[in-house]
Amino acid sequence: MNSRLKIILFSTIAFWQSCMGIQPTSSFPIPKTIEFADQSISLERYDMRERFDREQLIIAYGHSTSIMHIKRANKYFPIIEPILKQNGIPTDFKYLAVIESSLDPRAISPAQAAGLWQLMPKTAQQFGLEVNEEVDERYNIEKATVAACKYLKSAYNKYKNWTTVAASYNGGMGRISEELEKQQVSESFDLLLTSETSRYVFRLLAMKQFMENPQKFGFQLQREDFYPSIKTKNVVIKDSVADWTTWAAKYGISYYQLKDFNIWLRGRKLANPTAKEYVIQVPDKDDFKYDVLKIQIYVQIFQIAASH
């Protein structure tokens, strides 16, 4: 093909792309290193680079899911990050909640892992959460975050390495320890594991890279795109509740609204035979109407939105 024909062909393609609204698809720069939990991780080795790139591309081009991650993070990071700090866990682990549940507090897996941190029933109970037909504290964001911190701290006491701790959150401490010994390596990056566990830490690193720099991946959100916070008041109960619908009506809210702010209440009633103390969040109805002026931006992560 001569030069003149090439120019005509490329011009024609560009014209039709413009007419059809088709934008070119690009790759994204891969950093030489990435920081996670005060650890500098080199991505210069061929496999480290390629494994990171795979997850980065999936996140960057999963547009609807990734936008939702940003919106939910603005809502939930201000809740979970202080709890991580209070428990001595690096705040980068907030991104672990993103890859576990897409920051959906209602998330439940086919294996019955539930909540933002996708805790299994036995693991949740091991770290102090109540899990039964009426109450499942895996869906309580604050309490589940504390339980996740207990697991992460226990794993760090074992491995003294935060990326290996992250790998164990997916693969389990037993399996990671066994494979480290069998394969005679000291880093989880060097282990041959199942595809899910091998990808897990790279997904975590790529999610951090994306959520700290969403604008570099072409994601632009305005203040009005985020969700406003709804004020709540705490109501302490120590008795049984015969019917949550009736209970909610006393506070001027519906059964749906009660459950929306207390996802951990799983049944229609509460037996509470031991007179345990529970804290129920009752939403302020004055905040129910959308008001852009009430939207707070988590500026540490989403500086681009805060400027609008």
Steps between C-alpha positions, in 0.01 A plus 500: 500500500650835397524800732207683341265203550617460862423864573153467344429178694609639836313824440184304416532288817554811714198669337268207570629466857422866553152468345418188702635644824760224524795593716838329478572249776830538679717322750619679813848564640631236736697645792844363578404473866186533704471573870274286714489510881838678509653227286654591163413230249700481179307426182807482280516121491321377186227301677435763768450758227267284292293380796451857622412620150231235461316619811552868418341458157204304638431770758551792260266356234235369738342842484167454676648293782801729545287815515288332765817417695591869509153609608474238773854570621404861562224367725677216682871591516436769764345227715752220459830691475493634860426147626801365311717771656368435850588133464850553362417378149643693202223706343584357156298199611184698430558397139471139609135566584457634145630187330316274744150643472507795258419694820150356499405442867230255385739284299487124554703243309396152383715369788293714742770756576316824580532874546761754397780274620346175374543313826401135523263414787755307708772760446261777602403316817866425575569874500203597715205554265149368555369298206152345507161526331403821680832680528799479267767749597703429188265758345580753774769713337672615818497165679600304191792737443620439855474124441696530174767697688532216751561254217750728327689562825511127572638432151761775533621353829560182301655635179639847584419596142185686398477371142521142627229594751285617208560174312398304809171691519404328177688172523493442874796500735524123501536469124737798462727372778502151352589625153771736624665202664450258210612743231785633717435869440437786743267723293145425391583656159732205434242230575323293241142503625149473361416767243273688742758521778789571262309796358368624833785721621554644152130587488548674834801698378326597176189609688710730717667645190161559336312643797777740594518629141162444330543806278813346344280218375246737351246494784345841566241547772339820622390572856136434410591149379576385854254391766409718798546375855183442699518597865387234746440478872584197709225323690619246756279198564545216747161333467337277243319650202184321391478670160750736339232659281308614807823610670605706198161670478550641851794697360316610187689280256407196293619143544705548182668812634580329831662208320678729255694658787531181705577231245625272777141456626407191299165392645162664548536480877765478770474237773802623701472240781821622669394868506799593287545868421455598135540842340245577230564784257187705430538728195406867505212543255602862437801361311298273273460762227805529274691822562832551320608749769503219756739284300839466667797398288767272639770735374796282598405267216281697263666840473378548146138485616561734792601779266162510327 
